[in-house]
Protein backbone atom coordinates (compact mmCIF):
# COMPACT_ATOMS: atom_id res chain seq x y z
CA UNK A 1 0.00 0.00 0.00
CA UNK A 2 1.82 3.09 -1.18
CA UNK A 3 2.38 6.07 1.06
CA UNK A 4 3.42 9.32 -0.57
CA UNK A 5 4.69 12.00 1.76
CA UNK A 6 3.24 15.46 1.04
CA UNK A 7 4.55 18.72 2.44
CA UNK A 8 2.52 18.67 5.63
CA UNK A 9 2.86 18.94 9.37
CA UNK A 10 3.11 15.70 11.35
CA UNK A 11 -0.61 15.78 12.14
CA UNK A 12 -1.54 16.56 8.55
CA UNK A 13 0.85 13.87 7.32
CA UNK A 14 -1.16 11.25 9.18
CA UNK A 15 -4.36 12.54 7.63
CA UNK A 16 -3.20 13.63 4.20
CA UNK A 17 -1.20 10.51 3.37
CA UNK A 18 -4.18 8.32 4.13
CA UNK A 19 -5.66 8.28 0.66
CA UNK A 20 -2.44 6.76 -0.61
CA UNK A 21 -2.07 4.40 2.34
CA UNK A 22 -5.37 2.62 1.83
CA UNK A 23 -6.72 3.83 -1.47
CA UNK A 24 -4.08 3.44 -4.17
CA UNK A 25 -3.53 -0.19 -5.15
CA UNK A 26 -1.13 0.31 -8.08
CA UNK A 27 1.94 2.54 -8.17
CA UNK A 28 4.85 2.88 -10.57
CA UNK A 29 8.49 3.30 -9.67
CA UNK A 30 11.83 3.43 -11.39
CA UNK A 31 10.84 4.72 -14.81
CA UNK A 32 14.19 6.29 -15.60
CA UNK A 33 16.33 6.40 -18.71
CA UNK A 34 16.29 3.27 -20.83
CA UNK A 35 18.85 0.74 -19.64
CA UNK A 36 19.19 2.17 -16.13
CA UNK A 37 18.47 -0.09 -13.18
CA UNK A 38 15.58 0.47 -10.78
CA UNK A 39 16.86 0.97 -7.25
CA UNK A 40 14.71 0.32 -4.18
CA UNK A 41 15.30 0.36 -0.41
CA UNK A 42 13.81 -2.50 1.61
CA UNK A 43 13.30 -2.12 5.35
CA UNK A 44 11.49 -4.32 7.84
CA UNK A 45 10.61 -4.51 11.53
CA UNK A 46 11.24 -0.90 12.48
CA UNK A 47 9.18 -1.35 15.70
CA UNK A 48 8.79 2.38 16.28
CA UNK A 49 7.44 3.14 19.79
CA UNK A 50 5.32 6.01 21.05
CA UNK A 51 8.30 8.10 22.22
CA UNK A 52 11.80 8.49 20.78
CA UNK A 53 13.54 7.61 24.05
CA UNK A 54 11.91 4.15 24.41
CA UNK A 55 14.34 1.27 23.97
CA UNK A 56 14.07 -2.51 23.74
CA UNK A 57 16.81 -5.14 23.87
CA UNK A 58 19.29 -2.28 24.41
CA UNK A 59 18.31 -0.71 21.08
CA UNK A 60 16.78 2.70 20.42
CA UNK A 61 14.43 1.86 17.54
CA UNK A 62 13.68 5.51 16.72
CA UNK A 63 17.38 6.33 16.45
CA UNK A 64 17.94 3.34 14.15
CA UNK A 65 15.17 4.36 11.75
CA UNK A 66 16.32 7.97 11.73
CA UNK A 67 19.81 6.76 10.86
CA UNK A 68 18.49 4.67 7.97
CA UNK A 69 16.30 7.52 6.66
CA UNK A 70 19.32 9.81 6.82
CA UNK A 71 21.37 7.32 4.82
CA UNK A 72 18.64 7.01 2.19
CA UNK A 73 18.24 10.77 1.82
CA UNK A 74 22.00 11.17 1.58
CA UNK A 75 22.50 8.72 -1.27
CA UNK A 76 23.96 10.18 -4.44
CA UNK A 77 21.30 8.26 -6.35
CA UNK A 78 18.19 8.06 -4.12
CA UNK A 79 15.97 4.99 -4.40
CA UNK A 80 12.86 5.09 -6.57
CA UNK A 81 10.89 3.93 -3.52
CA UNK A 82 11.29 2.83 0.08
CA UNK A 83 9.31 -0.14 1.40
CA UNK A 84 8.86 -0.93 5.10
CA UNK A 85 7.78 -4.57 5.13
CA UNK A 86 5.67 -4.72 8.27
CA UNK A 87 5.93 -4.25 12.03
CA UNK A 88 6.22 -0.51 11.60
CA UNK A 89 5.00 -0.07 15.19
CA UNK A 90 6.53 -1.39 18.39
CA UNK A 91 4.04 -3.87 19.86
CA UNK A 92 0.36 -2.96 19.50
CA UNK A 93 0.23 -0.32 16.78
CA UNK A 94 -0.68 2.59 19.03
CA UNK A 95 -1.63 5.96 17.50
CA UNK A 96 1.42 7.51 19.17
CA UNK A 97 3.64 4.90 17.52
CA UNK A 98 2.49 6.03 14.09
CA UNK A 99 2.93 9.70 15.03
CA UNK A 100 6.55 8.96 15.94
CA UNK A 101 6.94 6.97 12.72
CA UNK A 102 5.70 9.99 10.75
CA UNK A 103 8.39 12.13 12.34
CA UNK A 104 11.06 9.59 11.46
CA UNK A 105 10.16 9.24 7.79
CA UNK A 106 9.32 12.91 7.12
CA UNK A 107 12.75 13.59 5.52
CA UNK A 108 11.85 11.15 2.73
CA UNK A 109 9.16 13.60 1.66
CA UNK A 110 11.65 16.45 1.41
CA UNK A 111 13.86 14.22 -0.73
CA UNK A 112 10.95 13.27 -3.00
CA UNK A 113 11.22 9.55 -2.18
CA UNK A 114 7.91 7.59 -2.10
CA UNK A 115 7.28 5.36 0.90
CA UNK A 116 5.28 2.12 0.88
CA UNK A 117 4.41 -0.01 3.91
CA UNK A 118 2.88 -3.41 4.59
CA UNK A 119 1.15 -4.65 7.73
CA UNK A 120 2.89 -6.79 10.34
CA UNK A 121 1.59 -8.54 13.43
CA UNK A 122 2.58 -5.58 15.64
CA UNK A 123 0.64 -3.11 13.51
CA UNK A 124 -3.04 -2.26 14.00
CA UNK A 125 -5.38 -1.14 11.26
CA UNK A 126 -7.96 0.49 13.51
CA UNK A 127 -5.73 3.22 15.03
CA UNK A 128 -4.41 3.84 11.54
CA UNK A 129 -7.94 4.18 10.17
CA UNK A 130 -8.92 6.46 13.05
CA UNK A 131 -6.02 8.76 12.19
CA UNK A 132 -7.00 8.66 8.52
CA UNK A 133 -10.80 8.48 8.74
CA UNK A 134 -11.31 11.77 6.87
CA UNK A 135 -9.92 10.21 3.71
CA UNK A 136 -10.66 6.52 4.20
CA UNK A 137 -11.71 5.08 0.81
CA UNK A 138 -15.04 3.39 0.34
CA UNK A 139 -13.51 0.27 -1.18
CA UNK A 140 -10.25 -1.69 -1.12
CA UNK A 141 -9.04 -4.43 -3.50
CA UNK A 142 -9.23 -6.89 -0.58
CA UNK A 143 -11.65 -6.25 2.25
CA UNK A 144 -9.95 -5.49 5.58
CA UNK A 145 -6.52 -5.95 4.04
CA UNK A 146 -3.90 -3.52 2.68
CA UNK A 147 -2.53 -4.73 -0.65
CA UNK A 148 -0.89 -3.11 -3.62
CA UNK A 149 1.25 -3.49 -6.71
CA UNK A 150 4.38 -1.51 -7.58
CA UNK A 151 5.20 -1.72 -11.27
CA UNK A 152 8.83 -1.18 -12.27
CA UNK A 153 10.48 -1.51 -15.70
CA UNK A 154 12.01 -4.87 -14.77
CA UNK A 155 9.66 -6.56 -12.29
CA UNK A 156 6.34 -6.08 -10.56
CA UNK A 157 6.21 -6.04 -6.76
CA UNK A 158 3.08 -7.33 -5.03
CA UNK A 159 2.61 -6.03 -1.47
CA UNK A 160 0.61 -8.34 0.81
CA UNK A 161 -1.02 -8.02 4.22
CA UNK A 162 -0.23 -11.00 6.47
CA UNK A 163 -1.47 -9.47 9.73
CA UNK A 164 -3.87 -11.94 11.40
CA UNK A 165 -4.47 -10.31 14.80
CA UNK A 166 -2.75 -7.42 16.54
CA UNK A 167 0.20 -8.52 18.67
CA UNK A 168 -0.36 -12.19 17.78
CA UNK A 169 2.68 -13.80 16.19
CA UNK A 170 0.67 -15.85 13.67
CA UNK A 171 0.39 -14.62 10.10
CA UNK A 172 -2.38 -15.30 7.59
CA UNK A 173 -3.15 -14.12 4.07
CA UNK A 174 -6.65 -15.58 3.79
CA UNK A 175 -8.51 -16.92 0.80
CA UNK A 176 -9.78 -13.55 -0.42
CA UNK A 177 -6.28 -12.11 -0.56
CA UNK A 178 -4.91 -15.23 -2.24
CA UNK A 179 -7.64 -14.95 -4.89
CA UNK A 180 -6.75 -11.29 -5.48
CA UNK A 181 -3.05 -12.17 -5.70
CA UNK A 182 -3.68 -14.91 -8.25
CA UNK A 183 -5.65 -12.53 -10.47
CA UNK A 184 -3.09 -9.73 -10.07
CA UNK A 185 -0.24 -12.07 -10.97
CA UNK A 186 -2.08 -13.50 -13.97
CA UNK A 187 -2.74 -9.98 -15.25
CA UNK A 188 0.99 -9.17 -15.09
CA UNK A 189 2.72 -12.20 -16.52
CA UNK A 190 4.98 -10.20 -18.82
CA UNK A 191 7.59 -9.43 -16.14
CA UNK A 192 9.16 -11.23 -13.19
CA UNK A 193 7.09 -10.96 -10.01
CA UNK A 194 8.46 -10.24 -6.53
CA UNK A 195 6.07 -10.86 -3.64
CA UNK A 196 6.46 -8.95 -0.37
CA UNK A 197 4.72 -9.75 2.92
CA UNK A 198 5.72 -9.52 6.54
CA UNK A 199 5.47 -13.14 7.71
CA UNK A 200 7.86 -15.93 6.89
CA UNK A 201 6.68 -19.12 5.19
CA UNK A 202 6.37 -21.94 7.72
CA UNK A 203 6.89 -25.31 6.08
CA UNK A 204 5.80 -27.49 8.98
CA UNK A 205 2.71 -27.16 11.14
CA UNK A 206 3.41 -26.41 14.81
CA UNK A 207 2.89 -29.08 17.47
CA UNK A 208 -0.73 -29.54 18.50
CA UNK A 209 -1.80 -26.77 20.83
CA UNK A 210 0.93 -24.38 19.64
CA UNK A 211 0.50 -21.29 17.51
CA UNK A 212 1.87 -20.84 14.04
CA UNK A 213 4.73 -18.35 14.17
CA UNK A 214 4.80 -17.78 10.40
CA UNK A 215 2.10 -17.93 7.73
CA UNK A 216 -0.51 -20.49 8.72
CA UNK A 217 -1.65 -20.74 5.08
CA UNK A 218 1.89 -21.27 3.77
CA UNK A 219 0.96 -24.37 1.76
CA UNK A 220 -1.79 -22.63 -0.22
CA UNK A 221 0.39 -19.56 -0.72
CA UNK A 222 3.39 -21.47 -2.06
CA UNK A 223 1.19 -23.60 -4.30
CA UNK A 224 -0.22 -20.41 -5.83
CA UNK A 225 3.29 -19.04 -6.43
CA UNK A 226 4.68 -22.31 -7.80
CA UNK A 227 1.99 -22.46 -10.48
CA UNK A 228 3.10 -19.08 -11.85
CA UNK A 229 6.61 -19.38 -13.19
CA UNK A 230 7.17 -15.64 -13.47
CA UNK A 231 7.17 -15.38 -9.65
CA UNK A 232 10.84 -15.17 -8.76
CA UNK A 233 11.05 -14.17 -5.10
CA UNK A 234 9.21 -13.83 -1.80
CA UNK A 235 10.55 -11.09 0.46
CA UNK A 236 9.62 -11.18 4.16
CA UNK A 237 10.67 -10.03 7.61
CA UNK A 238 9.28 -11.10 11.00
CA UNK A 239 12.14 -13.38 12.09
CA UNK A 240 14.68 -10.53 12.48
CA UNK A 241 17.20 -12.65 10.60
CA UNK A 242 18.95 -11.61 7.38
CA UNK A 243 19.18 -14.61 5.07
CA UNK A 244 18.66 -15.66 1.46
CA UNK A 245 17.71 -19.17 0.39
CA UNK A 246 15.96 -20.89 -2.46
CA UNK A 247 13.05 -23.32 -2.71
CA UNK A 248 12.90 -24.79 -6.21
CA UNK A 249 12.84 -21.69 -8.46
CA UNK A 250 11.65 -19.29 -5.73
CA UNK A 251 14.16 -17.05 -3.95
CA UNK A 252 13.32 -16.54 -0.26
CA UNK A 253 14.67 -13.22 1.01
CA UNK A 254 14.46 -12.64 4.76
CA UNK A 255 15.09 -8.96 5.47
CA UNK A 256 17.05 -7.84 8.52
CA UNK A 257 15.28 -5.74 11.15
CA UNK A 258 15.91 -2.04 11.39
CA UNK A 259 15.22 -2.40 15.12
CA UNK A 260 16.70 -5.14 17.32
CA UNK A 261 17.98 -8.58 16.42
CA UNK A 262 16.99 -11.87 18.06
CA UNK A 263 20.48 -13.36 18.14
CA UNK A 264 23.91 -12.08 19.12
CA UNK A 265 26.04 -11.05 16.18
CA UNK A 266 23.22 -10.89 13.65
CA UNK A 267 23.00 -7.71 11.57
CA UNK A 268 20.27 -5.10 11.68
CA UNK A 269 19.84 -2.53 8.95
CA UNK A 270 18.31 -2.27 5.48
CA UNK A 271 18.74 -3.74 2.00
CA UNK A 272 19.41 -1.92 -1.25
CA UNK A 273 17.70 -3.76 -4.13
CA UNK A 274 18.91 -3.05 -7.66
CA UNK A 275 16.61 -4.45 -10.36
CA UNK A 276 17.59 -4.77 -14.01
CA UNK A 277 16.94 -6.99 -17.01
CA UNK A 278 18.89 -9.95 -15.63
CA UNK A 279 17.81 -10.02 -11.98
CA UNK A 280 18.37 -8.35 -8.61
CA UNK A 281 21.48 -7.31 -6.77
CA UNK A 282 20.89 -7.04 -3.02
CA UNK A 283 23.31 -5.12 -0.81
CA UNK A 284 23.12 -5.14 2.99
CA UNK A 285 23.61 -1.85 4.86
CA UNK A 286 24.05 -2.49 8.56
CA UNK A 287 23.31 -0.09 11.43
CA UNK A 288 26.78 -0.81 12.80
CA UNK A 289 29.10 0.08 9.93
CA UNK A 290 31.80 -2.09 11.52
CA UNK A 291 29.65 -5.20 11.34
CA UNK A 292 31.43 -7.93 9.32
CA UNK A 293 28.44 -8.24 6.98
CA UNK A 294 28.30 -4.54 6.12
CA UNK A 295 28.19 -4.24 2.33
CA UNK A 296 27.41 -7.93 1.80
CA UNK A 297 26.15 -8.35 -1.76
CA UNK A 298 24.09 -11.13 -3.32
CA UNK A 299 23.09 -11.41 -6.98
CA UNK A 300 19.88 -13.21 -7.88
CA UNK A 301 18.94 -14.09 -11.45
CA UNK A 302 15.47 -13.91 -12.99
CA UNK A 303 16.27 -17.14 -14.88
RAWO-V844216 format. One record per backbone hydrogen bond with DSSP energy under -0.5 kcal/mol. NH is the residue of the N-H (numbers start at 0). CO is the residue of the C=O. If there is no record, write none. Layout:
BEGIN
nh: [NH & NH]
co: [CO & CO]
END
This chain:
BEGIN
nh: [1 & 2 & 4 & 5 & 7 & 12 & 13 & 14 & 15 & 16 & 17 & 18 & 19 & 20 & 21 & 22 & 23 & 24 & 26 & 28 & 31 & 35 & 37 & 38 & 39 & 40 & 41 & 42 & 42 & 44 & 46 & 47 & 53 & 55 & 58 & 60 & 60 & 63 & 64 & 65 & 66 & 67 & 68 & 69 & 70 & 71 & 72 & 73 & 74 & 77 & 79 & 80 & 81 & 82 & 83 & 84 & 84 & 85 & 85 & 89 & 92 & 96 & 97 & 98 & 99 & 100 & 101 & 102 & 103 & 104 & 105 & 107 & 108 & 108 & 109 & 110 & 111 & 112 & 113 & 113 & 114 & 115 & 116 & 117 & 122 & 127 & 128 & 129 & 130 & 131 & 132 & 134 & 135 & 144 & 146 & 147 & 148 & 149 & 150 & 150 & 151 & 151 & 155 & 156 & 157 & 158 & 158 & 159 & 159 & 161 & 161 & 163 & 164 & 166 & 167 & 167 & 170 & 171 & 177 & 178 & 179 & 180 & 181 & 182 & 183 & 184 & 185 & 186 & 187 & 188 & 190 & 191 & 192 & 193 & 194 & 195 & 196 & 201 & 202 & 209 & 214 & 215 & 217 & 220 & 221 & 222 & 223 & 224 & 225 & 226 & 227 & 228 & 230 & 231 & 231 & 232 & 233 & 234 & 235 & 236 & 238 & 240 & 242 & 244 & 246 & 249 & 250 & 250 & 251 & 252 & 252 & 253 & 253 & 254 & 254 & 257 & 258 & 261 & 265 & 268 & 269 & 270 & 271 & 272 & 272 & 273 & 273 & 274 & 274 & 275 & 279 & 280 & 281 & 281 & 282 & 283 & 284 & 285 & 286 & 288 & 290 & 293 & 294 & 295 & 297 & 299 & 299 & 301]
co: [23 & 114 & 2 & 3 & 5 & 8 & 9 & 10 & 11 & 12 & 14 & 15 & 16 & 16 & 17 & 18 & 19 & 22 & 148 & 150 & 29 & 32 & 274 & 36 & 272 & 80 & 270 & 40 & 82 & 85 & 86 & 87 & 50 & 58 & 55 & 53 & 58 & 59 & 60 & 61 & 62 & 63 & 64 & 65 & 66 & 67 & 68 & 69 & 71 & 75 & 38 & 38 & 113 & 40 & 115 & 42 & 82 & 83 & 117 & 47 & 121 & 93 & 93 & 94 & 95 & 96 & 97 & 98 & 99 & 100 & 101 & 104 & 104 & 105 & 105 & 106 & 108 & 107 & 79 & 111 & 2 & 81 & 0 & 83 & 119 & 123 & 124 & 125 & 126 & 127 & 129 & 131 & 132 & 141 & 144 & 158 & 24 & 156 & 26 & 148 & 149 & 154 & 191 & 149 & 193 & 147 & 156 & 157 & 195 & 118 & 159 & 169 & 169 & 120 & 120 & 164 & 213 & 161 & 173 & 174 & 175 & 176 & 177 & 178 & 179 & 180 & 181 & 182 & 184 & 185 & 187 & 153 & 229 & 155 & 232 & 157 & 234 & 214 & 200 & 206 & 199 & 170 & 214 & 216 & 217 & 218 & 219 & 220 & 221 & 222 & 224 & 226 & 227 & 192 & 229 & 192 & 250 & 194 & 252 & 197 & 236 & 254 & 253 & 251 & 249 & 246 & 231 & 248 & 244 & 233 & 250 & 242 & 251 & 235 & 252 & 43 & 44 & 239 & 262 & 256 & 284 & 41 & 282 & 39 & 270 & 271 & 280 & 37 & 272 & 278 & 299 & 273 & 279 & 297 & 271 & 295 & 269 & 283 & 267 & 286 & 287 & 290 & 283 & 292 & 281 & 279 & 297 & 277]
END
